[in-house]
Amino acid sequence: MADVFARSLSGFESEKPSDKQRPADASTIADNWPEPVLVKQMAVPDIPPDLLPSWVGEMASAVSRSTQTPPALAVMCGLSVLSACLQRRFEVAPCGDGNGYRETLSLWTLTALPSGTRKTSVYGAMCAPLLEWEKSEAERLKVEIARAFTNRDITKKRIEKLTKLAVNEEEDEAREKIREQIEGLKRDMPPEILAPRLFTGDCTAERLQGLLAEHGERMAVLSDEGGMFLIMGGIYNKGVGNIDVFLQAHAGAPMRVDRAERVAHLDRPALAFGMAIQPGVLEDVASNRRFRDSGLLARFFFALPESNIGKRDVRQNYAIPSGVSATYEHRLNELLEGVGRAARAPAVLSLSDEAKEVWLCFAEEIEGKMAKGGSLESIADWAGKLPGAAARVACLFEIAERGTDQWMVGSDMMRKAVDLCRLLIPHAQAAFGMIGADAIDNDARAIVAWAQEGSHGSFSKRTCQRAMEGRFKSVARLDKALERLEQSDALRLDKTPNKGARASVLVRMNPKLFG
C-alpha cells in the first residue's frame, strides 16, 4: 500500500516551510520518526513564451502577465491556436516525402490548473482573433449563404411536388419523365454554403464528423472546460464512447461520413485540441482505461504548471499592449488566408539537412530512454509519439514565423521545437503519475499539501475536515486518506478516549515532511 501512495505523490511538489514556518517540535522529535514513503517531486519546469514564434510568444507573455497566470497556460493555448489555423493545409515530412512518412500539424494540448486560475481569461484573449475571423467571414458571406439556402429550399420543394405527381401518375412514360426531372434537380441542386468554422467548444463524435466534412476536413476543440472528456467517455451513449473519430483525425487517417443527403469521404481529416481543465478532472480521466489503452492520452501535450493563487498582486493592472494584440490578430489573419476554400492536398514541408540532423538526434535520444529501465519506459506510449510531435511543432513554428509560402523547416525552428518537447517531458511524467493515482491517494496528497502550506505539524481531525470541507464532505472519506498516510509513515493518529463520547483524534505529521 505504501508503494501505491508513493506513486501517487510523484506529481506533487511541496514548498518547504521556512524556519519560522516549521512546526516548533520538528527539530526535537524528527529523529524518532522513520522516513515517510514519499517520492521526491520531480521539478516541473516553466514553459517560457519565448520558445514560440516571436509574435505568438509576445502575445502569450502579455496575456500571462495581464492575467497573472502561469506562462505555460498561454503557451499551450497558443500552440493549439496555430494548429487550428494551419492543420490540414500543411504537413511535414521529417525524412523527405519519398518514403510516405508525413505528420499532420494537428496538436493536442491539455493544461491542468485548479478553478479560479483565470483559464477562461487566457483562452478568451488567445482565441479572440479566431472568433472575430469567424464572425467576419459569416458577415462577408451572408448574402451568398442566404441565396444558396433559398435556391436549395426551392429545389427541395420542387422535388417534393414532382414526387407527389410521380406517385399519382398512372402512365409509365409520363412517370418516367417526372423521375428524370427529379434526378436532374437533385444532380443540379446548388451546393450548401456555410460560414467557415475553425473551432468548437465541445461536440459529439457524430457531430465532429459532420463538422470535419463541412469545413474543409479540419476542426479544433478549444475549451477551458473538460466536458469533451465526458463526451468521449460516452456520457450521451450509456457510457460507450466513440473515440475513433478523434484518433483518426489526429493521425490524418481517411474516414467516411454518412450524412443525410450524401456520403462524404474525408481524405486527410485534421483535429486540434486545446483544453484547460482542473487537476481533478485529469484524475477522473484515468478511470476510463480505454483512454490510455487506445493511445488517446498519449496524443496530448500536458502542462501542469504551479498555480499562483494566493500569490497574485491584486493591485496590478497590466493591460495587453495594443500593438502586441494587433500584431497577433493581423498575423493570425494572414495565416488564415485561404481557409474556407474546398479542401485540397496539403502542402508538404521537408526538413533542411541541419534540421533533420537535430530531429534525428532527438528521436535517438527518446528511443534510448524508452528502453527497459529507461527514464521514459513507463510512458513509452506518450514518448513514442514525441519525435513526430516535435516535427509538427517545428513546422508550425516555421510557417508562423516566416509565412505560408515556406517549403522547408529550418534548424532554428527545429531546435525551438525540440527544446519545448524536452520541457514537456517532466510535465507528462507528472500527469501520468497523477493519472495512475487512485482517489484515496489524491485525497492523501491534498492533506499533505494543506499541512505543509500551513505548517500544521499537528491538528485535530475535525480541524482538517473543516479546512478541507470542499473535499471531505464525509468523515469516512477523510479517515481513508489519513489511514493511507499513516501506513506510509507520513503521520500518526493519537486517539484520546472520551467518557460516553467518540474518541478525539489528534493528527501528528511526520516532521521530516517539513524539510
N, C-alpha and C positions, 0 to 999 in steps of 0.2 A: 504493500500500500504506500510505503514511503517513496518508492520509486515512481509510482504514479503521480504523487504530489510533486516530486522533484521535476518531472516533465512539465507539470502544469505551470511552474514558475519560470520556465525558460523564456517566456515572453514578458517577464515582469522586471522593471527597473526601479529600484528604490533609491530614494535620496537619503544619504546618511546624515543623521542629525548632527548639528554642531555640538561641541562640548557642553554648551549651555542647554541645548535641547535634549541631550542624552539623559535617560532616566537616572535618577540620583543613585540608585543602588547598583547600577550596571557594573561599575568597576570592582565592587566588593564581592559580588556573587557570581560573576561571569564564569569564574573557574569551576564552579560547581555544576555547570551545565554542559552537556555534550554539544557537539557541533550540530546545528539544525541541518536537516537533509534538504537543502535548497541549492539549486543550481544558480551560480552567479550569473547575473544578467549580461548577455552579450550586448555590447554597446550598439545601439541603433543609430547610425549616422544621420545627420541632417542631409537633405537633398537640396542643394543650392540652386536658385533660379538661373545662375549664370551658365549652367550646363545646357540650357535651352537656346535656340536661335535668338539672336540679340533682342529683337523687338518683342518676342514672346517672353523672354526672360525678364525684360524690363517691366512688362505688364504684370507678370507673376510676382515680382518683387514688390511692386507698388501696391498690388492687391493685398499681399501678405502684410505689408506694413500698415495699410489703411484699416484692415480688419483685425489686426493683431492676432494673426493665425500662423501656425507653423508653415514655413515656405513650402514644405512638401505637398500640402493640400493644393495650392495654386499650381505647382509644377505638374502634378499628376493630372489635374483638370486641363492644363494647357496641352499636355500630350494628347489627351483624348480629343480635344478640340481640333488639333492639327490632323489627327487621324480621320475625324468626321469630314474634314474638308477635302482630303486627298485620297482616301481609300477608294479602291475600285478603278480610279482613273490612272493610278500609277502603281507599279510593283517594282521589286528589286530582285536581281539575280546575282546572289553572292558569288557564285562560281562561274559566272558568264551564262548566257542564255542557251548555250549549246546542249547542256545535259537536262534541260527541262525543269531544274530546281528553281522555283521562284517563291518569294514571300510576298504576301499581300501587305498592305500598310494598315491593316486593322490592328488597333491596340486596345487592350482591356486593362483599365486601371481601377484599383479599389483602395481607398484611403479609409482607415478606421480611426475615428475620433469620437469622444463622448458627445452627448447632447449639450447644447449651449456653447459649442466651439465655433459658431458662425459659419458653418459649412454652406448654408444657403446663400449667405452674402458673397462668399468666394465664387460659388458656382454661378450666381447671378451676374457678377462682374465679368468672369471669364467667358461665359456663354452668351452674353448680351448681343454681341455682333451677329451671331448665328441667328438669333431670334429676329433681329432687325432685318437681316437679309431675307429671311423667310417672309416677313411682312411686306417688304419692298417688292419681292417677286410676285407675291399674291396680288398686290395692287397693280403692278405693271401688266399682269396677265388677266386682270379682272374681266375686261370686255371679251377677250378671246375665250376665256373659260365659260362665260355666260353664253356666248354664241354657240360653242360646241355642245354645251348642255342642252340648249334649246333644240338644235338640229338633231341631236341624238334622241331627245324626247319625242320629237315629231316623227322620226323614223320608227321608233318603237310603237307608237300609236298606229301608224300606217300598217305595220306588220300585224298588230293585233286585229285591226279591221279586216285586212286581207285574209288572215287566218280564219276568221268567222265566216267570210264569204266562201272560202275553200271548203269548210266543213259542211256548209249548206248547199254547195254546188253538186248537182246530180250528174252533169255531163263530165266525162273523164277528160276530154280535150280542154274544156274551159277550166277545170280544176287544175290541170297541169300548167296552164298559162299563169294562173294565180300563184301556184307554187314557185314557178320560175321568178315571178315578180318578188316574192318573199325572199328567195335566195339572193336575188340581186340587191335588195335593200339591206340585207344582213351583211353581204360582202362589201357594200359601199358605205356602210354606216360610218360616220365621222369618228375618228379616234377620240377617246376621252382625254381631256386636258386637265391636268391637276397642277395646282401651285406646288413648286418644289418644296420638299421637306428634307431637312438634314438630320433631325433627331426627334426622339420621343422620350417621354418620361418613363413609362413602362407600358407593356402591351403583352398580350398572349402570344404564344408561339405561332398560332394560326394567323393572327393579325400581323405579326412581324413578317411572315412570308408575304402577305399582301403588300406591306409597305415596301419591301425589297423589290417586288415586281412592279410597283407603281412608280418608284423613284430611282430608276437607273441602277438597280441591283445594289444599292448602298443605303445604309441606315445606321444611326447611332442611338445608343441609350445613354443619356446624360441625366443623372439624378443625384440629389443629396439624400435620398432615402433608399432603403433596402428592399422595397416592395418587389423588385424584379426577381429576387431570390425566392420569394413566396410563390410567384407565378411559375418559375422554373421548377419549383418543388411540387407543383400540382394543386395549388390552393383552389383552383376552379375546376379541377378534374379528379376529385376524390383522392388526392394525394399522388396521382400518377402524372408526373411532369414530362412534357415533351421537350427535351433539351437538344435533340438532334439538329434542329434548325440553327441553334446558337453555335454549336460545334462546327457545322458545315460552313456557316458564314464567316467564322474566324479563319478557317483554312482556305476559303475560296472554292469549296467543292461544289460542283454542279448540283442543282436541285430542280424539281418540278413542282409547280404550284397550281393546284386545281382551283380555278376561280369560277364565279357564277356564269360568265359568258365564254370563257375560253381557258385553255391550259397554257400557263406561262412557263417557259423554260429559262432558268437562271444559269448563266454560264459561269460567272465568277462573282457570286454574292459576297458582300463585304459588310461586316458589322463591327462597329466600335463600341466600347463600353467605357463609361467614366462615372464611377459611383463613389459616394462618400457615405459611410454607414457607421453606426455605433459598434464598438467592440463586441457588445453582447450579441448583436445580430451576426457578426462574423463567427462567434462561438456557436450560435444556433445552426449556422450553415453546415457545421460538421455533423449534425445529427442525420443529414441526408448523405449516406455513404456513396450514393451514386454520383454526387458532385465530384468526389475525389477519384472514384474508380473510373469515371468516364473521361477524366482529364480536363473537366470544366475548370476546376480551381487552378490547375497548372497553367492555364492560359492568362492568368491575371498578373499584372504588376501590383504588388502590395506595398503600401506605405503605412507604417504605424508610428507616426510622429508623437512626441510627448505633448500632451495637452498643456496649454498655458493658462487654463482657467485658474484664477486666483493670483495671477502674476501680471495681468494686463493693467495698463495705465489708463484709468477711466478719464483722466484729463486730456489725454492725447486726442487730437482731432486732425488727422492727416488725410488730406484728400488726394485721390489719384490724380497726378498731373494731367491736365487736358491734352497736352502734347503726346504723352505716353498712350493714353486711351485712344486718341485719334489715330495715331500711327498703327496701333494694334488693330483697330477696326478696318483701316484702309488696307493693310497688308492681308488680312483675312479675306476681304472682298476681292483682292487680286487673286488669291488662291482659289476662290470660288468661281472665278470666271470660267464659264463653260458648263458649270453644274446645272442640271435640269434638261440637258440635251439627251437624246437617246443613248443608251449605253453602247460604248464601242470597246474594242480591245484595249486594255490598259497599256500605257506607255511603260516600257521596262528599262530601268536604270541598272547599269552594271557597276562594279567597283573598280576604282583605279588600282593599279598594281600595289601601291603602298597601302591603300585602304584594305585591299584583300589580305595582305600580309598581317595587318593589325587584327583583322577579323579572324583569320585562321589561328593566330596565336591565342586569341581569347577563347576560341572554340576548343583548342587543345587543352588550355588551362581548365576549362569547365569539365571537359571529358575526363581528365585525370581525377578531378575532385569527386566525380560521381562513382568512382570505382569502390569496391568493397572496402570499408574502413575509411573512406574519404569524407571530407567535411560536408559534402553535398549528397552523400548516399541516401539520407533519409528523405530528401526532397528531390530525388533524381527525376521524378515526373515533371517537376517545375523547371529544374536546372537544364534538363534536356532540351527545353524549348528556348532557353535564354540566348544562345548564339543567333538563332533565327530572329528573335525579338530585337536583338541588337542591330541586325541588318535593317529591320523595319524602321527602327528609331533613326538610324543614320540617314536613311533615305528621306524620311520625313524632314529631318533637320536640313538636309541639303536643299530640298525644294523650298522649304520655308525661308531659308536664308538667301537663296540665290535665284529663286523664281521657277516657274513651271516649265521652262524650256531646257531644263537640265537633262543630261543623258548619262551622267556618271556621278557616283558618290565619291567624294574626296576623302583623304586620310584624316583631315582635321575634324570633319563631322563624324567619322567613324570613331575616332578617339573619344569624342564627347559622348557618343552613344555607349561605348564600352565603359567609360567612367561611370555613367549613370547606372548601367546594369550592375556594375560591381557594388555600387552603393545600395542597390535594391536587394542584394543577396541577404544581408542580415535582416532586412525587413521581412523578406519571405520566410526566413527561418523562424523569426518571432511569430509571424502569422500562422505558420503551420504548427508551431508549438502551442499556440493558443487554440487552434482548431483541434489539436489532439487532447486537450483537457476536457474533463467531464464537468458537470455542473457544480459538484462539491469542490473540486479543485479550484474553480473560478471563484467560488464564494470564499474559500480559504485564502486565496491570493488577495482578495479585496480586504479581508481583515488585516492581513499583514501590512498592506499598503496604508490602511487607516491608522494602525498603531504606529507605524514608522513616521508618517507625515505629521501626526500629532504628538509624537514622543510619548505614547501611552505605554509605559513599562508594565503597569498593572491596571486593571479596571474590572468592574463588575460586568457580568453577562448582560444585565439589564441596561447598563450604560452603552455597551456595544450595540445592542439591538436598537436602542433609541437613536443612536448616532447614525445607524445604517438602516433605518426603518424602510427606506425605499427598496432595499434588497431583502431584508429579513422580516417579512411580514408575519412569519410564524417562528416560534421558538424552536420547533423541530428542525427547521432548515438551518438555523444558527448552530444548534447542537451538533449536527452532522459535520459542519465545517470546522468547529472547534475540535471535534474528535479527530478529524483528519490532521489538523495542526499538532495535536498532542502526540499522535502516532509518529509525526515527523520531527519530534523534539523541538518544535517551534514555540511551544508554550506548555504550561502546566495549569491544571484546573484544581483549585483548592475549594473543597466544599465544606461549609460550616453548618452543622445541624442547627435547626431552629425548632424549639419545642412546639409541636402542634402545627407547624408550617413547613413549607417546602424549603429545603436547604438552600442557603445563599451560595453563589458560586463566584469566586474571585479568579480572574484570569491573570496569570503572570507570564509575560512574554519572555522568551529567551533573550537575555541581554546581548548576546552575540549577533542578534539581528540589527543592532543599532550601531554597529561599527566598532 
